[in-house]
């Protein structure tokens, strides 16, 4: 039986920052298997985002084995799973879309 996915404390705030920046956001944190936490789109561009809480210690911000495997699989396909730890990073990424 699969355990419920755990969201980082800043997950909702990061999602809202993307939405306020005019992005379309799909929360995929419950998919499991290391799948990225958010799909974020704007102006015909789509990025996958892994949310980590930047206020936590570096060891608590590391990707899980499943998340690392997922990110590497998509990196090999030419698509980066972007790691976002702060609201500022979310705002900067949204501005690049």
JOZI-V112613 format. One record per backbone hydrogen bond with DSSP energy under -0.5 kcal/mol. CO is the residue of the C=O (numbers start at 1). NH is the residue of the N-H. If there is no record, write none. Layout:
BEGIN
co->(CO & CO)
nh->(NH & NH)
END
This chain:
BEGIN
co->(8 & 10 & 11 & 12 & 13 & 14 & 15 & 16 & 17 & 18 & 19 & 24 & 26 & 26 & 28 & 32 & 37 & 37 & 38 & 38 & 39 & 40 & 41 & 42 & 45 & 47 & 48 & 49 & 49 & 49 & 50 & 52 & 53 & 57 & 57 & 58 & 64 & 65 & 66 & 67 & 68 & 69 & 70 & 71 & 72 & 73 & 74 & 75 & 80 & 80 & 82 & 82 & 84 & 85 & 86 & 87 & 88 & 89 & 90 & 91 & 92 & 93 & 93 & 94)
nh->(11 & 14 & 15 & 16 & 17 & 18 & 19 & 20 & 21 & 23 & 22 & 41 & 28 & 39 & 31 & 35 & 28 & 29 & 40 & 49 & 26 & 47 & 24 & 45 & 42 & 40 & 82 & 37 & 38 & 51 & 84 & 54 & 56 & 60 & 61 & 61 & 68 & 69 & 70 & 71 & 72 & 73 & 74 & 75 & 76 & 77 & 79 & 78 & 48 & 82 & 50 & 84 & 52 & 54 & 90 & 91 & 92 & 93 & 94 & 95 & 96 & 96 & 97 & 97)
END
